[in-house]
Amino acid sequence: MFGIGSTELIVILIVALIVIGPAKLPEMARSLGKALGEFRRVSTDVKRTIEMEAEQADQKARTDQAKKELFPEAAASAAAQKDEAPAKDQAEAQVAGTDKDKAEAQAAGPDKDKA
């Protein structure tokens, strides 16, 4: 159980009987049993959820690998699109920066250009 032998368990029960008393001992044991049962159910549920998530991640990886093997041209184009996306974002940022500079220059008016 918790590395407790039968003699240690007997000693614990005798001490509990003396400290708690014979009237409350069954009630305390019942409460402890319910708490341990609930803990076991929750831990089993968490374990099952983790195993299910791991299985889904493994299945997704296998599906992606199968898609790459069956459709290599689609995988290559998807990889190319991922590589192009940062370059496209940088180009858009540069254009937006240039447009912003032009707008600021127009807002400043011709007096700013002469100074």
Secondary structure, DSSP 8 states (H G I E B T S, - for coil): --S--HHHHHHHHHHHHHHH-TTTHHHHHHHHHHHHHHHHHHHHHHHHHHHHHHHHHHHHHHHHHHHHHH-HHHHHHHHHHHHHHHHHHHHHHHHHHHHHHHHHHHHH-HHHHH-
